[in-house]
């Protein structure tokens, strides 16, 4: 029986994401396996950061898309096929937030 699973792979370094939100030791030869694509999207959504500014008493927000996962791919563990590019998932996540809340998107 095959289990559904996805990993984040960096082809440049040949390393896998370890998961979590650590600022150090983020990559490993042993991958973190997310059980469905929704969990991968939730993980990547942590890297769309909000920066709030106040102008004339009104709050404005800019979404900053982190470049940590540039060049990385989401790979299906059963087929070893790339399912999506991490940048595409991050961009779509930021666009949804921007549409919903009227935020501006900025690439770090």
C-alpha positions in Angstrom: 0.0 0.0 0.0 1.4 3.4 -1.0 1.0 6.4 1.2 0.5 9.9 -0.1 3.5 12.1 0.7 5.3 15.2 -0.4 8.8 16.7 0.3 10.4 20.0 -0.5 13.6 19.5 -2.5 16.3 22.0 -3.4 18.0 20.7 -6.6 20.9 23.1 -6.3 22.0 21.7 -2.9 20.5 18.2 -3.2 18.9 18.8 0.2 15.4 18.5 1.7 13.5 20.9 3.9 13.2 19.8 7.5 9.9 21.6 8.2 9.2 24.0 11.0 10.2 27.7 11.0 13.8 27.5 12.1 16.2 30.2 10.9 19.2 27.9 11.1 19.7 24.3 10.1 16.7 24.3 7.7 17.9 21.6 5.3 18.9 18.0 5.6 19.6 14.8 3.6 16.6 13.2 5.4 13.4 14.9 4.3 10.4 16.0 6.3 7.4 14.2 4.6 4.1 16.1 4.5 1.1 13.7 4.1 -0.9 15.9 1.7 -0.3 18.9 -0.5 -2.4 21.1 1.8 0.1 20.6 4.6 2.9 21.7 2.2 0.9 24.8 1.3 0.3 25.6 5.0 4.0 25.2 5.7 5.0 27.5 2.8 2.3 30.1 3.9 4.4 30.7 7.0 7.0 32.3 4.7 4.5 35.0 3.5 5.2 37.7 6.1 3.0 40.7 6.9 4.6 44.1 7.5 2.1 46.7 8.9 2.5 50.4 8.6 0.3 53.2 9.9 -0.3 56.3 7.9 -2.6 59.1 9.1 -4.1 56.6 11.6 -4.9 54.0 8.9 -3.3 50.6 8.8 -1.6 49.4 5.6 0.0 46.0 5.1 2.6 44.7 2.6 3.1 41.0 2.1 6.7 40.0 1.8 7.4 36.7 0.0 10.5 35.1 1.4 13.2 33.9 -1.0 14.2 31.0 1.2 12.5 28.5 -1.2 13.5 30.0 -4.5 14.4 27.2 -6.9 12.9 24.5 -4.7 10.3 22.0 -5.8 7.5 20.0 -4.1 8.1 16.4 -5.0 5.6 13.4 -4.8 7.5 10.7 -2.8 5.7 7.9 -4.8 6.5 9.0 -8.3 9.6 11.3 -7.7 7.8 13.8 -9.9 7.8 17.5 -9.3 4.2 18.6 -8.4 4.8 22.3 -8.1 7.5 24.9 -7.7 7.6 26.5 -4.2 7.7 30.0 -5.6 4.4 29.3 -7.4 2.7 28.1 -4.2 4.1 31.1 -2.3 2.9 33.5 -5.0 -0.6 32.0 -5.0 -0.8 32.1 -1.2 0.2 35.8 -1.2 -2.3 36.6 -4.0 -5.1 35.0 -2.0 -4.2 37.1 1.0 -3.9 40.2 -1.1 -7.3 39.7 -2.7 -9.0 38.9 0.6 -7.5 41.8 2.7 -6.4 44.3 0.1 -2.7 43.9 0.9 0.2 44.8 -1.4 2.7 42.1 -2.4 6.5 42.7 -2.2 9.2 40.1 -3.1 12.1 40.0 -0.6 
